[in-house]
Structure formats: C-alpha cells, structure tokens
Amino acid sequence: MRKVLETAKQIPDAAGIGRVVPEIGDETIRERFVYSYRLVYKLDERQITVVAVIHGKRLLENVSERFN
C-alpha cells in the first residue's frame, strides 16, 4: 500500500502523465498503475481527486458513479 500512497503524492507534480481511462474516454479521468492496481483520479481546475484504487481485474463500471 505504501507504493500506492507514494504514487498518489506524485500526481500533482505530473497529473497529465497518467493515461486516460479507456472505459471512460474522458480526458479528466486518468489512471496510474501500481503493481496490480489502478489508481484512478479526476482532474479539475482546482484539485485532483483520487476516486478509486481498484484491482486491475475488477470492472470499473462498479465505481463509475464516483466520477460525477
């Protein structure tokens, strides 16, 4: 879990480095991979919100309501 937290702390320095989540297709919803996990975050003009840390095999549709 330490690596997930380290990665989350690095996001503000290079938020655009994460890839656009393919299931969503929205430029403001991005992800970084940490081992078998997806760290999904939403970019806003004022803030970055981590919306999910999910196992790579879990379906993203189960957490998609968090993006609104």
N, C-alpha and C positions, 0 to 999 in steps of 0.2 A: 504494500500500500504506500510505502514511502516514495516509490518512483512515481506513482500517480500524483501525489501531492507536489513533488518536485516539478513535474511536467505542468501541472495546473499553475504553479507560481511563475513559470516561464512564459505562459500565454500572453500576458500584456506586453512583453518585450517584442514579440513577433506573432501577433494574432493571426495574420494572414498566411502563416506557414502551414497551418492545418488544412487538410483537404475539405472541399465542400462535401457534405454527407450525400452520397449518391441517391439514397432513398428519398431525400427531401428536395434536392436540387435548388436550394436557396443559398445565395452567396453569404448570408449572415449566419448560417448554421454550419459549423465546421467541426472537425474531429481530429484528434491526435491519437495515435495508437501507443499503448503502453503494455508491452507483453501481449497477453490475450484479450486485453480490454480496450474499449473505445471510450475516450474521454470526449464527450460531445459538449460543445459550447456555442452560445449565441452572441454574436457581435452586435453592439448597439453604439450609437454615437458617444454615449457617456459611460458605458460599462460593458463588461464581458461577464456573462453568466454561464457557469457550468451547469448544464441541465441534466446530464446523465453520465454515469460511469457504468457501462454495461459490458458483460462478457461478449466477445466477438460473435459467438454463435446465437445469442439471443436476438429475437426480432426487434427492430427499432420501433415498429408500429405500436408496441406496448407502452412506449414512453413518449410518443409523438405529441400528446396533448400538452406536454411541458414547454413546447416551443412557442406557444401563443402568449 
